[in-house]
């Protein structure tokens, strides 16, 4: 969680493969975890990785395989630590600049993914810089460092206890000692920093200042999501020590997903220009200290979108829809998951 997470490309340390000329690099955290991640997979597909990027594909992909299944004369071969990795000879140029990473954020099963070393901008990128000091006031959980004893006993138990071993999401050891892991926190901050820099802003309006209820509008889906802030914390961290006022303007940045079983927190309307039905709204203003940049971003939002935010937000509020917690790590957790409980929920409850 050091200064580099604030700067493009918002990735941790990058490491070359063992053989020079191999087009794909790997993050340091992925190299440390990769061998055991593969060894503990269920089902197990083999000890090697094959990375591909067909010419018409937007992203590179990585698959697990048995090394014997890959013809050596058609692939370039190297290793990431103890793991053999191959790319097709005819895709070497297409894979230049791609990075293999592993993510455990949001909390859950670790996932291998391919990311470009240089992030691609969305339309009208915000170019806002994450302020770690402000984040630490809004969500100190992202800066929790386990004590020496906790790290030691967790390491011992992972090797000696079958039920809690490895990185399985349901292992009780990782749930007791690993939920607030420094690696996952760094990933969360990288994700926030990347979005604030590359994504575009959307309008947010205060609907109920006493209860701290806000409407965040997404122009991509023509929909509103409700967010809740603690009024006293909002005054301190969001509004320069002043109480919130009805109609006050802030900013959000959205990340989207599409699922067969949406939570209902985001309901796209007929003017939607995409097929997403789930979203992660990030309240921008309490993560950024560049007031001039924030004011400029707000001024760039058309009057129509502010009015749309107000109208749809009021409809949703009057219909009794519950809000999500506006803290950046928790605003990704749906109201349904919060209601049903389980590991993927806010410890201590939402702010509402």
Secondary structure as the mmCIF struct_conf table of DSSP 4:
data_model
#
loop_
_struct_conf.conf_type_id
_struct_conf.id
_struct_conf.beg_label_comp_id
_struct_conf.beg_label_asym_id
_struct_conf.beg_label_seq_id
_struct_conf.end_label_comp_id
_struct_conf.end_label_asym_id
_struct_conf.end_label_seq_id
HELX_RH_3T_P HELX_RH_3T_P1 UNK A 3 UNK A 6
BEND BEND1 UNK A 7 UNK A 7
TURN_TY1_P TURN_TY1_P1 UNK A 8 UNK A 9
STRN STRN1 UNK A 14 UNK A 15
BEND BEND2 UNK A 18 UNK A 19
TURN_TY1_P TURN_TY1_P2 UNK A 20 UNK A 21
BEND BEND3 UNK A 23 UNK A 23
STRN STRN2 UNK A 25 UNK A 27
HELX_RH_AL_P HELX_RH_AL_P1 UNK A 28 UNK A 39
TURN_TY1_P TURN_TY1_P3 UNK A 40 UNK A 40
BEND BEND4 UNK A 42 UNK A 43
BEND BEND5 UNK A 47 UNK A 47
STRN STRN3 UNK A 48 UNK A 52
TURN_TY1_P TURN_TY1_P4 UNK A 55 UNK A 56
BEND BEND6 UNK A 58 UNK A 59
STRN STRN4 UNK A 61 UNK A 65
HELX_RH_3T_P HELX_RH_3T_P2 UNK A 67 UNK A 69
BEND BEND7 UNK A 70 UNK A 70
HELX_RH_3T_P HELX_RH_3T_P3 UNK A 72 UNK A 74
STRN STRN5 UNK A 75 UNK A 80
TURN_TY1_P TURN_TY1_P5 UNK A 81 UNK A 82
STRN STRN6 UNK A 83 UNK A 88
HELX_RH_3T_P HELX_RH_3T_P4 UNK A 89 UNK A 91
TURN_TY1_P TURN_TY1_P6 UNK A 92 UNK A 97
STRN STRN7 UNK A 98 UNK A 103
BEND BEND8 UNK A 106 UNK A 109
STRN STRN8 UNK A 111 UNK A 116
BEND BEND9 UNK A 117 UNK A 118
HELX_LH_PP_P HELX_LH_PP_P1 UNK A 119 UNK A 121
TURN_TY1_P TURN_TY1_P7 UNK A 123 UNK A 124
STRN STRN9 UNK A 130 UNK A 130
HELX_RH_AL_P HELX_RH_AL_P2 UNK A 132 UNK A 138
HELX_RH_3T_P HELX_RH_3T_P5 UNK A 140 UNK A 143
HELX_RH_AL_P HELX_RH_AL_P3 UNK A 148 UNK A 160
TURN_TY1_P TURN_TY1_P8 UNK A 162 UNK A 164
TURN_TY1_P TURN_TY1_P9 UNK A 166 UNK A 167
TURN_TY1_P TURN_TY1_P10 UNK A 169 UNK A 170
HELX_RH_AL_P HELX_RH_AL_P4 UNK A 172 UNK A 177
TURN_TY1_P TURN_TY1_P11 UNK A 178 UNK A 180
HELX_RH_AL_P HELX_RH_AL_P5 UNK A 182 UNK A 198
BEND BEND10 UNK A 199 UNK A 199
HELX_LH_PP_P HELX_LH_PP_P2 UNK A 200 UNK A 201
STRN STRN10 UNK A 202 UNK A 208
TURN_TY1_P TURN_TY1_P12 UNK A 209 UNK A 212
STRN STRN11 UNK A 213 UNK A 218
TURN_TY1_P TURN_TY1_P13 UNK A 219 UNK A 222
STRN STRN12 UNK A 223 UNK A 228
HELX_RH_AL_P HELX_RH_AL_P6 UNK A 231 UNK A 237
TURN_TY1_P TURN_TY1_P14 UNK A 238 UNK A 238
BEND BEND11 UNK A 239 UNK A 239
TURN_TY1_P TURN_TY1_P15 UNK A 240 UNK A 241
BEND BEND12 UNK A 242 UNK A 242
HELX_LH_PP_P HELX_LH_PP_P3 UNK A 243 UNK A 244
TURN_TY1_P TURN_TY1_P16 UNK A 246 UNK A 247
STRN STRN13 UNK A 249 UNK A 257
BEND BEND13 UNK A 260 UNK A 261
BEND BEND14 UNK A 264 UNK A 265
TURN_TY1_P TURN_TY1_P17 UNK A 270 UNK A 271
BEND BEND15 UNK A 274 UNK A 274
STRN STRN14 UNK A 278 UNK A 283
HELX_RH_3T_P HELX_RH_3T_P6 UNK A 285 UNK A 287
STRN STRN15 UNK A 288 UNK A 288
HELX_RH_AL_P HELX_RH_AL_P7 UNK A 291 UNK A 299
TURN_TY1_P TURN_TY1_P18 UNK A 300 UNK A 300
BEND BEND16 UNK A 301 UNK A 301
HELX_RH_AL_P HELX_RH_AL_P8 UNK A 303 UNK A 318
TURN_TY1_P TURN_TY1_P19 UNK A 319 UNK A 320
HELX_LH_PP_P HELX_LH_PP_P4 UNK A 321 UNK A 323
STRN STRN16 UNK A 324 UNK A 325
BEND BEND17 UNK A 327 UNK A 327
TURN_TY1_P TURN_TY1_P20 UNK A 328 UNK A 332
BEND BEND18 UNK A 333 UNK A 333
HELX_RH_AL_P HELX_RH_AL_P9 UNK A 335 UNK A 340
BEND BEND19 UNK A 342 UNK A 345
TURN_TY1_P TURN_TY1_P21 UNK A 347 UNK A 348
#
